[in-house]
Each structure stands twice: as structure tokens, then as C-alpha cells.
Amino acid sequence: MQNTSKEYDAVVQVCQDLFSKKMKDYGCAWRILRLPSLTDQIFIKAQRIRGLQQNAIQKVEEGAASEFVGIINYCVMALIQIEKGVVEQPDLSFEEAVALYEDKIAVTKQLMLDKNHDYGEAWRDMRVSSLTDLILQKLLRVKQIEDNAGHTLVSEGIDANYQDMINYAIFALIHLNES
């Protein structure tokens, strides 16, 4: 499991570096996005990955890896939005946004470590295409929860689904880095 923790951190570093660079370019303009808008952005990226996996011809140069990075960063933004709420104007400094990013990733990594303990790192035997499908399934669940005004009867909430998507995308990137 120690190797997984290091691999996880390496993927997160790439994602956080991009997040930080975009924060410097754009500030935290994403703070105005409502959760369904973030969910739709994640959905677009997951659909593109699935298309890349199914189509023989790719017309846009960026591959699946950059889309998985986008999924991770949009999910972190969504987790921040759940905690802080949506605003009408960007309201976070660079330092505050990065600290919130790190906090959300730390909680999500601990969830991964706990699940890896119980599941025996079963994800290592999964295909990247299966991880993509699981992300899409989680997105459909999130959309349904959003349509139900956030209410569930017996299911986990939206935040847990975003965390799972982060972890699936990180697992996919670990697999892609190995091949």
C-alpha cells in the first residue's frame, strides 16, 4: 500500500500544479459555478474519455490523461463548493483555494486508503475503461441526486460520489502511467 500512497501523491501533484497555474491565470472564477454546472463539466470529460476508448480515430490531440486530470480538479472544486457554497463573485485568494484543495484531497486520500485496506487494492486488476464507466455511473447518480434537490433515502451523498470519482480518476492515471 505504500507504493499506492506514493503513486497517488504523484498524480495529485500533477493535478494540483495545473490547478495552481489556472488559479494564477484565471483566479477562482470557478467559484460562481453551481454544482450541476461542475457535474456537467465532469460529465463532458468522462464522455470524451469513453469516446477515446471506443473510437478508432482521435481528432483532438489531448488524450485521456488530461481529461482524468480535469475530472479530478473539477471534483475538488465541487467539494469546495459543497463546503463554501456558490458565490456571485470570486472570493478566495490563491492561498485559500490551494489550502482548500489540499484539504479535500487529504480527506479523499484517506477514504482511498481505508477502502484499499478493505478491498485489497482490487482497482489494480481493473481496466481503465471500467474506471471510466464507474465515473460515468457516479455522474449519473450525482445528476439524479441533484434532480432530487440533494435528497437520498439510503444512498451516500453527492460529496462521497465526487470523492469516488477523484479516486477512480487517480487510479486510471496510475494505470496509464504504468503503460
Secondary structure, DSSP 8 states (H G I E B T S, - for coil): -HHHHHHHHHHHHHHHHHHHHHHHHHTTGGGG--HHHHHHHHHHHHHHHHHHHH-S---SS--HHHHHHHHHHHHHHHHHHHHH---SS----HHHHHHHHHHHHHHHHHHHHHHHHHHTSGGGGS-HHHHHHHHHHHHHHHHHHHHTTT--SSS--HHHHHHHHHHHHHHHHHHHHH-
